[in-house]
């Protein structure tokens, strides 16, 4: 009788240990997946500042696709996150690509001599015109985008540090990834639009 009780206790202990080990393994695998996903595939980020209004606002939370640009290079219209310096990551829109000639004159952006249509700020430009002013307040003289870099600007043209100013052209090595999903605020939950402006 005692032997039977001992066997039952041993079986219960073994069952508990097996179940516990399965839980530990599941937790370890989950943690490892989170680390891998955050380090190499996707990572959350928070918008700081107003430079991408009206597309994004201060404290908006985004998911950044970190693997896309290991497969291909950034394209015009895409919203990218990049290392501006050792302390800061910036969010801006790709305007011109390597080898292209870019020029900014007032509210008009020219790529290879053709005007770039920018639907993402069309409404803001119209509002500024109605108030008798230009939306953009910083021009950029005609220049060729160097190999391995992109020319970027914030959608909030009057309030953006971008390729028109000190940060200059952005090298591929600086790029962290593409903003793909808005997760906060909840009313804006959805996929980020990477509208490609047409050259006219």
CORPE-V532743 format. One record per residue. N is the residue number from 1. RES is the residue in three letters. SS is DSSP state (2 for helix, 1 for strand, 0 for the rest). PSI is psi in whole degrees, 0 to 359 (NA if undefined). BURIAL is I if it has 24 or more other C-alpha atoms within 12 Angstrom, else O. Layout:
n->(N/N)
res->(RES/RES)
ss->(SS/SS)
psi->(PSI/PSI)
burial->(BURIAL/BURIAL)
//
This chain:
n->(1/2/3/4/5/6/7/8/9/10/11/12/13/14/15/16/17/18/19/20/21/22/23/24/25/26/27/28/29/30/31/32/33/34/35/36/37/38/39/40/41/42/43/44/45/46/47/48/49/50/51/52/53/54/55/56/57/58/59/60/61/62/63/64/65/66/67/68/69/70/71/72/73/74/75/76/77/78/79/80/81/82/83/84/85/86/87/88/89/90/91/92/93/94/95/96/97/98/99/100/101/102/103/104/105/106/107/108/109/110/111/112/113/114/115/116/117/118/119/120/121/122/123/124/125/126/127/128/129/130/131/132/133/134/135/136/137/138/139/140/141/142/143/144/145/146/147/148/149/150/151/152/153/154/155/156/157/158/159/160/161/162/163/164/165/166/167/168/169/170/171/172/173/174/175/176/177/178/179/180/181/182/183/184/185/186/187/188/189/190/191/192/193/194/195/196/197/198/199/200)
res->(UNK/UNK/UNK/UNK/UNK/UNK/UNK/UNK/UNK/UNK/UNK/UNK/UNK/UNK/UNK/UNK/UNK/UNK/UNK/UNK/UNK/UNK/UNK/UNK/UNK/UNK/UNK/UNK/UNK/UNK/UNK/UNK/UNK/UNK/UNK/UNK/UNK/UNK/UNK/UNK/UNK/UNK/UNK/UNK/UNK/UNK/UNK/UNK/UNK/UNK/UNK/UNK/UNK/UNK/UNK/UNK/UNK/UNK/UNK/UNK/UNK/UNK/UNK/UNK/UNK/UNK/UNK/UNK/UNK/UNK/UNK/UNK/UNK/UNK/UNK/UNK/UNK/UNK/UNK/UNK/UNK/UNK/UNK/UNK/UNK/UNK/UNK/UNK/UNK/UNK/UNK/UNK/UNK/UNK/UNK/UNK/UNK/UNK/UNK/UNK/UNK/UNK/UNK/UNK/UNK/UNK/UNK/UNK/UNK/UNK/UNK/UNK/UNK/UNK/UNK/UNK/UNK/UNK/UNK/UNK/UNK/UNK/UNK/UNK/UNK/UNK/UNK/UNK/UNK/UNK/UNK/UNK/UNK/UNK/UNK/UNK/UNK/UNK/UNK/UNK/UNK/UNK/UNK/UNK/UNK/UNK/UNK/UNK/UNK/UNK/UNK/UNK/UNK/UNK/UNK/UNK/UNK/UNK/UNK/UNK/UNK/UNK/UNK/UNK/UNK/UNK/UNK/UNK/UNK/UNK/UNK/UNK/UNK/UNK/UNK/UNK/UNK/UNK/UNK/UNK/UNK/UNK/UNK/UNK/UNK/UNK/UNK/UNK/UNK/UNK/UNK/UNK/UNK/UNK/UNK/UNK/UNK/UNK/UNK/UNK)
ss->(0/2/2/2/2/2/2/2/2/2/2/2/2/2/2/2/2/2/2/2/2/2/2/2/2/2/2/2/2/2/2/2/2/2/2/2/2/2/2/2/2/1/1/1/1/1/0/0/0/0/0/0/0/0/0/0/0/0/0/0/1/1/1/1/1/0/0/2/2/2/2/0/0/0/0/0/0/0/1/1/1/1/1/0/0/0/0/0/1/1/1/1/1/1/1/1/0/0/0/0/1/1/1/1/1/0/0/1/1/1/1/0/0/1/1/1/0/0/2/2/2/2/2/2/2/2/2/2/2/2/0/0/0/0/0/0/0/0/0/1/1/1/1/1/0/0/0/0/1/1/1/1/1/0/0/0/2/2/2/0/0/0/0/0/0/0/0/0/0/1/1/2/2/2/1/1/1/1/1/1/1/1/1/1/0/2/2/2/0/1/1/0/0/0/0/0/0/0/1/0)
psi->(314/321/321/318/316/318/320/318/318/316/319/318/314/319/317/315/318/316/316/317/321/319/315/315/317/317/316/318/318/315/316/319/318/315/315/313/315/326/323/340/294/147/145/151/157/130/131/115/183/9/344/10/143/5/319/150/163/133/4/142/130/157/128/129/109/349/338/314/5/345/321/173/158/150/159/137/342/144/119/155/134/161/110/325/188/333/336/139/138/157/125/173/136/126/316/151/168/135/349/150/129/144/138/121/105/228/7/134/131/132/120/37/356/141/136/123/129/84/335/343/12/315/321/322/319/319/316/318/320/334/10/28/170/143/314/140/11/111/170/123/154/129/156/132/121/158/138/17/168/157/125/152/152/150/334/76/323/353/62/128/116/203/345/340/218/330/340/205/146/123/154/327/334/339/127/317/187/136/118/335/133/124/350/136/158/327/342/7/127/177/139/133/127/66/129/113/139/147/130/NA)
burial->(O/O/O/O/O/O/O/O/O/O/O/O/O/O/O/O/O/O/O/O/O/O/O/O/O/O/O/O/O/O/O/O/O/O/O/O/O/O/O/O/I/I/I/I/I/I/I/O/O/I/I/I/I/O/I/I/I/O/O/I/I/I/I/I/I/I/I/O/I/O/O/O/I/I/I/I/I/I/I/I/I/I/O/I/O/O/O/O/I/I/I/I/I/I/I/I/I/I/O/I/I/I/I/I/O/O/I/I/I/I/I/O/O/O/O/I/O/I/O/I/I/O/O/I/I/O/O/O/O/O/O/O/O/O/I/I/O/I/I/I/O/O/I/I/I/O/O/O/I/I/I/I/I/I/I/I/I/I/O/I/I/I/I/I/O/O/I/O/I/I/I/I/O/I/I/I/I/I/I/I/I/I/I/O/O/O/O/O/O/O/O/I/O/I/O/O/I/O/O/O)
//
